Amino acid sequence: MTTEPSRASFRIGFVPGVTLSKWSRLWEERRADLPLDVVEVTGDATGDVLDVLRGDDRVDMVLARLPLAVGDDFSSIALYEERAVVCFGKEHPLAAAGKDDELSLADLSGEVRHDLDPALDEAQAIEVVATGSGVAVMPQSLARLHGRSGVTHRFLSDVPTTTIALVWPIGELDNDIDDFIGVVRGRTRNSSRSRRRDDDAQEAPAAKAKGPGKGGGTGGKGAAGARGSGPGQKKTSPGGRGGPQRGTGRSRPRRGR
């Protein structure tokens, strides 16, 4: 772990299509002392995503799509996979396939793929598709994000999935970053790492002082343990019941004699 930085907020970057609502809620429950500042990352996939982790106005971590050229400068943890879909107009011939049916790249033969146009981003590609022209392939989360009323989509069975990963600079792992890793990886509040902060605060509890024995005695036994030794207490005769009776000095006569 690095030396703990002083943060006014914990800054998380994310690429379009990533939903942070669940993780944001868990962070607020566990780390109310440190507000979460969420920053959307747009632009070219590799350059801009990694650039937000550098500079004075950088984020602490970023949720991004792989592959990224992280090299030896960044650490990453894969979180989940996204399936690819093909988007087209609702009047397109491909719409004849049922909503639960999957298509393949072979089904797109002869179609204009607007997602391959470097001049268009995903939102612009879907705008063109909405006119009834061509198709666009992209992760399902982006299809939903940029969805339009005249556009539908189907899963593609033979297109590789994309991976959403959590990325941060190597050598900068601290308690705040580790806590956010715990949130996205599903650690419970009571897990050993999640308890670290509370355990440190309670590392040296005050020891209980040992008081005197019961009854305030100083000889090792209290009044209950020194039966008959205190003033005003009746002494038990060493002879037990066979000892002399009070005021007679005689032994109790045995019956039958």
Secondary structure as UniProt FT lines:
FT   STRAND          10..14
FT   TURN            16..17
FT   HELIX           21..30
FT   TURN            32..33
FT   STRAND          36..40
FT   HELIX           45..51
FT   TURN            52..53
FT   TURN            56..57
FT   STRAND          61..66
FT   TURN            71..73
FT   STRAND          74..82
FT   STRAND          84..89
FT   TURN            90..91
FT   HELIX           93..96
FT   TURN            99..100
FT   HELIX           105..108
FT   TURN            109..110
FT   HELIX           114..116
FT   TURN            118..119
FT   HELIX           122..129
FT   TURN            130..132
FT   STRAND          135..139
FT   HELIX           140..145
FT   TURN            149..150
FT   STRAND          151..156
FT   TURN            157..158
FT   STRAND          162..169
FT   TURN            170..171
FT   HELIX           175..184
FT   TURN            185..186
FT   TURN            189..190
FT   TURN            192..195
FT   HELIX           196..201
FT   HELIX           214..216
FT   TURN            223..225
FT   TURN            227..228
FT   TURN            231..232
FT   TURN            238..239
FT   HELIX           240..242
FT   TURN            246..248
FT   TURN            255..256
//
